[in-house]
C-alpha cells in the first residue's frame, strides 16, 4: 500500500472537473501518478488539459492522510487501493471510469475471484426474496463470489445467502465505509467484512447521497463477469447496473415474471434489450462459459490431462507456487473474462487449487 500515491490521488479527486475517466487516461500516460503534477506544461497541453487544470496541478501538494492513516491502523481488515496497486481488481480496471481509490474492509483477495452480481428491487415479493436466496446460494456452491450493493431487498438476500452457504460475497456501498447505509444492514455489513469484503470509492465519512448509488453501480458491474437481475420495476436502480454491464461488455441475465407483475417490468425491458432469459444457475454458468451445472455436480475425478485444450494451455502458465491472476493475465495476454472459465475447469478437474496468494498447481 503506497500512502504517497494515495495522497496524490486524493488531491486529484479534489480538483473540480477531474473524475475517474480523466484520471484513468492520465494514469496511462505516466509510470507514477506523482509525475503528473510535475510534468511540463507543454506535455500536459498535449494530453488535452486546460490551462486552469494545469495551474492547479502545478500548485498542488499531496493531501493530508491523517484520518486515513488512523483508519488503516485501527484494523487489519482495512485497506486502500489505487489504480497503481497490484491488488487492484483487473476486471474493474478495464472499465472506462474505474475508481482512482478503493477503500475496503475485509479480504481484498476476493476482489480477484470470479464474481456474479445479483441485484434487484429494494421491495421484492416473497417469491423474489426466495429466488435471490436460491440463485445466490447455488452460485456460491459452484465457486462464484456474489457481488451486490448492500441495499435492502434483493441485495441483502443475495449477500445473506452467500454467507449462509459458506461462500464469499462482495458489497459495494454508496457511502463512506464509516457511514454504512442503510442502518438496518450494519450487522450484515460486519458479517460480510468478516468473511467477504466491503468496498467504496467514497471518502470514509461520506454520507448517503442520491447520486452516489447510481455511480457505485458501475463498480458492481465492473467487478463482475455478469449481472443477474432478480426482480425490477420499470424505474428500478438495478436497471442502471444492467445497462452499465452491457456497456462494459459483461453478460446480463434476468428472470422472467408474470405480465401483470410490476416487479417484472424492468426484467422484461432488459430482456428486450438483449439480456439472457434464464431459469436456472446452470444456464448462467453455461452462458459464462463454465461447465454445465450437471457436470459440476459430479464428483471430481482427476483426469490424465485437462478436459479442454484451452485449459491445458493455461495450465502451462501456472506454477507449483501461488500464481496471481495478474501474473496470468500478463503471461497469457488474455482478459480475466477469458481466463476465469478455464481456471474453474482446472480447479474442478483437480489440476489447480485457489489460495489467498493465487492459483497453485496440484500436479
C-alpha positions, 0 to 999 in steps of 0.5 A: 500500500503506497500512502504517497500515491494515495495522497496524490490521488486524493488531491486529484479527486479534489480538483473540480472537473477531474473524475475517474475517466480523466484520471484513468487516461492520465494514469496511462500516460505516466509510470507514477501518478506523482509525475503528473503534477510535475510534468511540463506544461507543454506535455500536459497541453498535449494530453488535452488539459486546460490551462486552469487544470494545469495551474492547479496541478502545478500548485498542488501538494499531496493531501493530508492522510491523517484520518486515513492513516488512523483508519488503516491502523485501527484494523487489519481488515482495512485497506486502500487501493489505487489504480497503481496497486497490484491488488487492484481488481483487473476486471474493474480496471478495464472499465472506462471510469474505474475508481482512482481509490478503493477503500475496503474492509475485509479480504481484498483477495476476493476482489480477484475471484470470479464474481456474479452480481445479483441485484434487484428491487429494494421491495421484492415479493416473497417469491423474489426474496426466495429466488435471490436466496436460491440463485445466490446460494447455488452460485456460491456452491459452484465457486462464484463470489456474489457481488451486490450493493448492500441495499435492502431487498434483493441485495441483502438476500443475495449477500445473506445467502452467500454467507449462509452457504459458506461462500464469499460475497462482495458489497459495494456501498454508496457511502463512506465505509464509516457511514454504512447505509442503510442502518438496518444492514450494519450487522450484515455489513460486519458479517460480510467484512468478516468473511467477504469484503466491503468496498467504496470509492467514497471518502470514509465519512461520506454520507448517503447521497442520491447520486452516489448509488447510481455511480457505485453501480458501475463498480458492481458491474465492473467487478463482475463477469455478469449481472443477474437481475432478480426482480425490477420495476420499470424505474428500478436502480438495478436497471442502471447496473444492467445497462452499465454491464452491457456497456462494459461488455459483461453478460446480463441475465434476468428472470422472467415474471408474470405480465401483470407483475410490476416487479417484472417490468424492468426484467422484461425491458432488459430482456428486450434489450438483449439480456439472457432469459434464464431459469436456472444457475446452470444456464448462467454458468453455461452462458459464462462459459463454465461447465454445465451445472450437471457436470459440476455436480459430479464428483471430481475425478482427476483426469490424465490431462485437462478436459479442454485444450484451452485449459491445458494451455493455461495450465502451462502458465501456472506454477507449483507456487501461488500464481496471481491472476495478474501474473496470468493475465500478463503471461497469457495476454488474455482478459480475466473474462477469458481466463476465469472459465478455464481456471474453474475447469482446472480447479474442478478437474483437480489440476489447480487449487485457489489460495489467498496468494493465487492459483497453485498447481496440484500436479 
